[in-house]
Amino acid sequence: MTQTAKSTVPVTLIGLPYLMGTRQVQVNNHMARGPRVLLDPEAVPKLVREKFDDVEVVMIEDADDASPEHTGGDYRLLPVGDQMSRILVENISLSRELRKARGAGRVPVVSLGTCSNSLGMIGGIGDAEGELGMIWFDAHGDAMTPDTSENGFF
């Protein structure tokens, strides 16, 4: 049996384990756990390393509250503790990691805990030229309405 050569394309697996501005698991909504489960060393990274020589895993852990790096020192721009501010910090952090990976010539593959982080994906793409794509797998119960879902979401 011949061994197939691994791809030399460098891959960065990025995880953002947040949901609605928090890393805390919420009642009836455990989506923030997804990136941790998928990017566990024995899960997706192990499988990707079977096919690719150069695989790095980045878990974004520090996207809770705005820092001077996010606000330029003016905390009025992103008030600490505000849910929308935390969501923006998550997206800024994701965008930076994507740009970093792409700038290094790596192919980023991202696992998110919430669909609102699609903004960070778009920000990470920026004004990219050439061929670029995004494949979106979503875990929402699409056939539900606020009246029939456990969490009140569509």
HUMOJO-V879068 format. One record per backbone hydrogen bond with DSSP energy under -1.0 kcal/mol. NH is the residue of the N-H (numbers start at 1). CO is the residue of the C=O. If there is no record, write none. Layout:
nh = (NH,NH)
co = (CO,CO)
//
This chain:
nh = (7,11,12,13,14,15,16,18,19,22,26,29,33,34,37,38,39,43,44,47,48,49,51,52,53,56,58,60,70,71,72,74,77,82,86,87,88,89,90,91,92,93,94,95,96,97,98,99,100,101,102,103,104,105,106,107,109,111,113,117,118,119,121,122,123,124,125,126,128,142,144,149)
co = (51,54,107,56,109,58,111,16,22,19,29,26,30,31,33,34,35,40,38,43,44,45,48,48,7,11,13,15,67,67,68,71,74,79,82,83,84,85,86,87,88,89,90,91,92,93,94,95,96,97,98,99,100,102,101,10,12,14,16,114,115,116,117,118,119,120,121,122,125,140,141,145)
//
